[in-house]
Every structure is written in C-alpha cells, then in structure tokens.
Amino acid sequence: MEFSISEIIVWLVVGALTGPVVGMLVKRSREGYGRWRNLGIGLVGALIGGGLFKLFRIDLGLGTFAVSLQDLIAAFLGAFLFLLIIVIVQKKR
C-alpha cells in the first residue's frame, strides 16, 4: 500500500475543512476546541481516515474529483476516531 503525495495533500486540505466541523459537533459549541486544536484534529483525522479507507480498500463509489466526497467522509470519520482515542486516554488518567 503506497500513498501518493497528492493523496496526502488532499487529505490535509480536507482535514483543515472538517476539523472545525467535528470540533463543533463534539463540543456542542460554535468554537469547538479552538481554532488551532480544531485544525490539528482535522489534519490528524484526515490522515487517519484516509489511511484507513485506503488500507481496507473502502470505496464509496462517489466519484473522483480533486477533493471527493469520499475524502470528506474519510477525514470526518478519522477526526471522530482521533477524538474518541483522546477521550479514552484522558479518562484513564
């Protein structure tokens, strides 16, 4: 399994867009976790989601664009997974 540089760039751009949305949904406030944390959550989530979708060969059949709906969904789910891991780790401390 190889990742192209263009895939990683798309995941990072999509992550920058989805991070604030995930932060708002999880925190239930407009600010979410704050501008920089939301951005970080989105970037990490996009890499996690994109990697998992590629690893498990998940293709939603949504077509290919420079940034596809599949990339958005993968980044969104990856960001949720990342936040879930953070919450679990914080509760164990």
N, C-alpha and C positions, 0 to 999 in steps of 0.2 A: 504494500500500500504506500503510494507516494503522493505527497501533496505538492501541487504546483504553487508557485509564488502568487499567481493570480487568484487562486482559491483562497489563500491566506489573506490577501488584501481585501477580497470581497467579504470574508468573514469579519475582518476588523472594522470595515466600514459599516456593515450591518450591525455589528455589536455596539458600535457607537450610537446607532439609532435605537436599538432595542433595550439597552441598559436603563435609560431613564424610564421607559415604559414598565419594565419589570420592577424597578425600584418603587415606582408609584403604586403598582398593584400590591406588592408585598407589604409595604409600609402603610398603605392606605392613606397617603398624604401626597400632595402635589410635589413636594420636594424630594420624596423618596429617601434615599440615603445621602443626598447631597450631590452636587454636580460631578465632582471627581470620582467619588465612590460609584455612582451610577455608571459613569463611563468605564471604570475599571471592571465592574461586574458585567457590563455588556461585552467588553472585549474578551474577558476570560470565558464568558458564557458562549460567545460566538465560536471561539476556538474549540471549546469542549463539544458543543453541539455539532459543529461542522465535522470535527474529527469522528464523533460517534456515528453520525449519519454515513460518513464515508466508510468507517470500519465495518458497520453492519449492513452496508450496501442498501441503505434506505433511500428509495427514490419515490417521491410522492407523485411523480408524473405531472408536475406543474409547469414544465417547460424550462427553457434556459434563456435567461436574459443576463445582462451584466450582473445584476443583483436579482435573483429569482425569489419568488415567494417561498420556495423550499429553504433558501438561505435564511430568510427572516424567521421561519418557523424553527429551524435548527438553532439559530442564535438565541431565540426566545426560550426554548426548552433547555438549552445549555446554561443560560443565565439562571433559570429556576433551579436547575440541578446544583449549580455552584452555590447559590444562596442556601439551599437545603443542607449542603455539606457544612457551610459556615455555621448555620443554626445548630446543627447536631454537635459540632465540635465545641461551640460556646456553651451549650447546655451541659456537656460532660465536664467542664472546668469548674 
